[in-house]
């Protein structure tokens, strides 16, 4: 029997609730009071990837809110809407539904691509930007076309996601064993432990999650040659005006550090790049203490450096 949404309602020093934004119901997990920090997860995960920051941010005086993105976990799983502009509208609508006009936005992997998009399409909603393991979307597109032996090769598994049905089957068979293998291959040795991998595998087994998660990849790939993709690319040439902290694991085999580092050209505001030694694609989980030191130190700086 496939897991149900109850598997993502993990208890901890936080509260679970549903928030509606733009006609979509989102499962959010909240802790603390103070300036809002919106935490956006990546593939193949869900809100729980931010469990360490849901403890550290409230202690530092922030209101931390982690969300299951459209199609994941306990959030709605509609048949469409997995393009970055729609996902950005989801997130900015969520900020307003939480009673705020803007937030510090921290996004990992696909959540990072989404955070970059928010900062361009609705800049007033993003007070500070923290992409994690995520290049600017135009930088990623460029690297896929020009760095064939590097980023293109690292992204080859995602090319297979463009075909229908088969990728969903491969990701969910044997209790989503492939999800556990991806987590291991994209991180440093020793992470994840068996219990962490089991948690992510269970969440990915919720009906339709695999399909929805793959629709993110399908839109990004197929839109490159379509009018909607060209419109998105033109819009994303606008420089980011939010102070930006760009965090990346030095050993990330999924998104190469050199791919992400070229993103600075798209930021007009103060920009800080930090390469985190000893971490792969999931630095906020692999080395949470180091990650939190960088994040909180930058957030406490009223005038972050360029």
N, C-alpha and C positions, 0 to 999 in steps of 0.2 A: 504493500500500500504506500502511495506517495505521501510524503510529509505534508502537513497543512501549515497555515500561516502562524499557528501557535508556536512553532519552533523558533521564530525570531523574537518572541516576547521574553527575552532573557532578563532575569532579574539582576539588579545591581543598584548602585547609588544614583539612580535616575528614575524618571517616570515615563511611561508610555502613553501616548494619546494619538488620536486621529485629528488631522487638520485638513480642511478642504481649501483648495486653491484652484481657481479657474475650472471648476467643475470636476476636479480630480481629488480623490481622497488619498492623503499621504500618511503613512505611519511614521511618527517622529518620536525621538527619545530625547529627553530634556533634563538638564541638571544645572543648578547654579543661578545666580542673579548678576546682572551687570550688562555691559555691552554684548550684543548678540554675536556669537560666532556660529555660522552655519557650516556644518561638516558634510561634505558630499563624497560618497564612496565610489569605488571603481568596480571593474570586472575582475573576477567573478565573485563579488562579495556582497555585503549589505551593511546596514548601519553599524553593526557590531565591530567593524574594523576600527572604529574610533573609541573603543571602550577605555583605552588608557587616557585619551584626551578628555573624555567625559568625566574623568576624575581630576585631572591636572588643571584644566581650564577653570572650573568652578572654584578651586582652591586659590587661583590667582585673581578671582574677582570677575569672571566672565560668565555669561549665560551661554552654555554650549547646547546646541541642538543638532543632532545627527538624524538624517532622514533616509528612509528607503526610497531610492529614486523610482520614477515611473517604471513599472514592470517588475520590480524587485520586492522581495520580502513581504511585508504586510501592506504595501501600497497597492493602489489600483493597477490593473494590467490591461489597459485598453488595446485594441488591435492596431492602433497607429499612434503617431506622435513621438517617434524616437529619433527625430532630427534635432540637432543642437539648438536651433532657434526656439523650437517648442519646449525643449527641456530647460532652456534658460528662462523662458516665460514661466514654467512650472516653479522654478526656484525663486525668482523674483516675486511671484505671486505668493509663495510660501512665506517669504520675509514679511510681506505686508499682512498676511493672515496671522502671523505671530505678533502683530501689533507694532512692528517697526517699519521705518522708512528705508533703512539700510542696515548692512551687516558687514562684519569681517567674514570673508568667504574662503574656506579652506577646502580644496578639492583634490582627490587622489585619482590618478589614471583617468577614466572617463569623467569622473567628477571634476578633475582638473581641467579637461577640455571644456567642460560645461562652465566652470568658473571663469575661464578666459572669455568665453562667449558672453556671459553675463556682464563682465566688466566693459565690454564694447557696446552691446546692444541696449543695456540699461545701466549706464555708468553711475547714476545717483544711488543705485541700490548696493553698490560694492564700495565700501569705505576703505578696505584694505583687501588685497588679493594674495592668496598663498597657494600656488599650484605645487602639487607634490607628484613626482614621477610623471609629469605631464608637460610636454612642450606646447607652445602656442599652436593652434590648429594649422595655421599657414606654414609654420616651421616644420610640423610633422609631415604635411603634404609635400613640401619641398624635399625633405630628407628621404621620403619614400621613393621619389623620382630620381634623385641624384646620388644617393648613397646606397647603391645596389648591394655592395658587399657587406654593408653595415646595417642600417635601419631597415632596409627592405627585407634583407635576409632574416633579421630578428622578428619581423612582422609577418613572415610567411604563414604561420598558422591561421592568422586572421583572414588570409585570402580564401581559405577553404570555407569560411563562414558564409561566403556569398551564395553558395548553392543551397537549395531548400531542403528541409527535413533531416538530411543526414547529419549535419552538425548537432542538431538538437538531440538526436539519438545517441551520438557519441558522447556528448557531454553528460547525459543523464543515466546511461547504462551502468550497471554494477554500482548502484548507489552513488552516482556522480564521481566515480574514481578518478576520472580525468581532471576534475576540478582540483582534487587533492594533489595530483601530479603537477599541474600548472603552478600551484602555490609553491611547491618544493623547487621546481626548476627555475622559477623567477626570483627566488630569495637566496640568502646565504645558507650554508649548511647549518642544521640545528633548528631551523624554523620552516614550517610550523610543527608544533608537537601534534600528537595523534588526536587529542581532544579538539584542538583548534581546527584542524583539517576536517574532522567529523562535523563540526558545527557549520562550516561553510558548505560542505557537501550536502548536508541536510537542507539548508536554506535554498540551495540551487535545485533541489529536487521538488520544490513546491510547484504544482502544475502551472505551466506556461511561463515560468521564470526564464528557462533556458531560451525559449523562442524570443521573448521580449529582449533579453540581454543581447542576443545575436542581432536583433533589429538595429541596435546602435551601430554595430560594425557594418551592417548592410547599407544603412543610409550613408555612412561616411564614404564607403567605397563607391557605391553606385552614383552618388550625387555629384562626383567630381566632373562628370561629363554632361550633367543635366542643368537646366536653367536655375533650379533652386540652389544647387551647389555653387554655381558661378555667382549668384546673388550673395550667398553667404560669404564667399571668398572676398568679394568686393567690400562688403560691410566690415569684415575682420581686418581690413587694412588700416582702419582707424586706430590710432595709438591709444593704449591703455593709460588712463589718467589716475588710477589708484596706485598708491605705494604698493610695491610687490616684493614679496619674499619667495624666491624660487628654490625649493628643496628637492634634492635628487640623490638617490643612493649611488655611490661610486661604482658598485658592482652590479648595477641593474642590467640584466640581459634582455629585457623586454623593450624598454625605451632607453636607448643608449644615451649616456650623459651628454655626448657631443650634440645629439639631436636637440635635447632640451636647452642646452646652453645658448644656442643661437636665437632663443626667444627674446633676448633683451632688446633687439632692434624694434620690437613692437610695443615697447613701454616708454612713454614720455616721462612718467613719474619716477621718483627714486626707486631703484631696483637693486635688490641684494640677491646674489647667487650663493648658495651653500651646497657644496658637494659633501655628502655624509659618508665618511669612510666606514667600512664594515657593514654596509647595508646593500640589499638588492632593491627589488621593485617596491617593497613595502616598509620603508624606513620607520614609519609611525608605529609599526608593530614589531619590527625586528630589533630596533634600538630605540624604544620609546623615551627613555630618559634623555638621550642625546637630542632626539627630535624635539622634545618638549622644551629643552633648554634653548634651542635655536628659536623656536616659535614664540615662547613667552618673552624671551629677551628682546626680540624684535617688536612684539606687541607693546612692550613697556616703553619702547623708545618713541618719544613724541615726534621726533624728526628723523625717521630712518634714513640711512645714508644711501647714496646712489650706488 
